[in-house]
């Protein structure tokens, strides 16, 4: 199994985990320039009104900024707003009560830097999936690497169908009659609980 180099995402989509599943070790790029309007600080969940984006607010930065220096803006209570939205969306899901304490603890951890919050949340999600994945952060930026380089490939600006990693296996969601694919891992875990790993495996192409 080849190693993987990929950027940090916030509560990643299922496509991200399907890529992680087939690679070992997984190295998170910690020395890139931060890219705006990306999955680095946002995710998508399913609510009664359809798909909704949750975005972690960041302090203002100009020019090229290292991802390790990107700070979370605590100027307003974004965690509280997130939590209310998540409760509204998933309180009636089969497994929200089982996992909510873990998520609340991490969301309200008060991490200063986005990459550190993302790391905590990714570790939590891997624990939920019971995946014993080796994840580390890169030591320096390298334009080329012996690892499989998927930096900036899983993009919020293009649909997963434009790539060959992920073929969604439908599961029962809380809202709507039509299945909405490739949401944040939260949607899957709250809906199917311990079956989440099997769903991801069944959605993973031989990438």
N, C-alpha and C positions, 0 to 999 in steps of 0.2 A: 504494500500500500504506500503510495507516494505521499510526501509531505505537501502541505498547502500553505500559501501565503495569501492572506486576505485582509481587508480593512475591517475596522471595528464598526459594528452596527448596534443600534439601540433596539432591544427586544426583537431580534431578527425575524424575518419572514421564514416560511418553511423551506423555500428554495435554498436559503443560506445553510440550514441544517442538513439538507439533502447533500450538499457539497461537502460539508464537514464529515458526514457519515462515511464517505468513501476515501478519506485522506487521513494520514497519521504520520507525523504530528501536525498540528495546526498552529501556524505562527500568525499572530495579529500584527499588522503593520502599525508601528507606533512612531514612525518618523516621517510620515508623509505630510504634505501640505493639506490642511483641512479643506474639504470640498463642500460648498454650501448646497442646500436643497437636495440632500442625499439621505440615505438610510442611516447615516452616522448619528443623527439626532431625532429620527422620527420612525414611527411604525404605524400600521393600520390595523384597526379592530373592526368588528361588526356590531352595529347598534340597531335599535328599532328603526332608525332613519337611514340605514344603509351603512356603507363603509365610512369610517371616520378616522382621520389622521390625528395622532398624538405627537406633538413636537416639543422637545425639550428646549426651552429658551436659552440662548447663549449670550454672553456679554459681547459687546461690539468689538470687532476686530477689522483692521484694514490691511489690505495687501495679503501676501502669502504668509500664513501662520501655521506653525507646526501643530499637528493634532494634539500633541501632549500639553500644549499651552492653552487649549480652548476651554474656557471656564463656563460653568453653568450659571445662569442668571437667576438668583434667588430674590429678585426685586419684587416679585409677587408670588402668591402661593400656587405655583403650577402643580406641585405634587397633590395638593388638595383637590384641584380641578381634575387632574388625572384620575384620582381615586374615585371621585364622584361619578365620573364617566364610566369607569370600569365597573363600579357597583351597579350602575343603571343597566349596563350592557350584559353583565354576566352573573348577577346575583342569583338568577334562576337557572343557571347552568349546573350540570350534575356535579362538577368538581371545584367550583369556585371556593366553597367553604374549606376544602381540603388544602388548597394552595395559597389562599389569600394572605395568610400571615407572613409567609416567606416573601411574597411580592411587596407587601406593605413595608416590611422591614428594609428591603433594599431600596425601594423608591424614596423612602424618607431617611436614607442613610446620611444625607448631607455632603456627599462627595463634592469636592471643589471642581474637579476636572471631569469633563464628559467621558474621556476614555476610561477613567477609573470606575465611573458609574456603569458604563457599558460592560466592563470586565466583571463586575460584581453580578450584574444581571445575567450575563452569559454563563457564568459559573453556576448560578442558581438554576438556569434552564437545563444545563447539562446534568445537574444533579436530579432534577425532575425526571429526565429521560433515562436516568441510571446509566449514562454513557461515561465510561472511564476514558475520556479523551485527554491527551496531552496538549494543553494550550499554553503558549508562551508569547511574549511580545518581542518584536524584532529589536536588535541592538543598534542598528543604524539603517539608513535608507540605502537600498541597493537597486539600481535601475534594472539589473538582471539578477536572476536567482536560479539555483538548482531545484528549488521547490516549484510546484505548480503555481503559477502566478495568476491569481484571479482578482487582483486589486482592481477596483472600479469596474468590474464586470457585472455584478449583480446591482443594477442601477435602478433608482426610483423613477428614472426618466424613460425606461423601456420596460415592456411587459415581459414576464418570465417566458412567454411563448416564443420570444425571439432567441432564446437560448436552449440548450439541449440537456440541462441538468435535471429538470423537474417535470413530472407528469402527475398532476394532483389526483390523489385518491380521495373521493368525497367522503365526508363524515357528517353526522347530524349536527347542524348549527342551531343556535338559539332563535335566530330571526330569519324570516324569509323562506320562500319555497325554492328559490334558485340558489344552488351552492355557490359561495364566493371563495375562490381559491387563493392560496398564497398570502394569507394574512399573517399577522404576528403569531409567533409560537403560543402566545397567550390564548388565542381563540381555540387552537387545537387542544391544549392542555386542559383548559376549563371545560371543554365539551366532552373529551374522551378519557381524560386522566391517564392511567397507566398504559392505555393503548396507544398513546401518542407516538412512541418510538416505532411501533409496528406500522402506523400510518405513514410516517416519514420514510421508513424503509420501502414500503409499497409504492411510494411516490417518486422514489429515486431511480433515475435512469443510470445506465452504466457510464457515468461521467468520468 
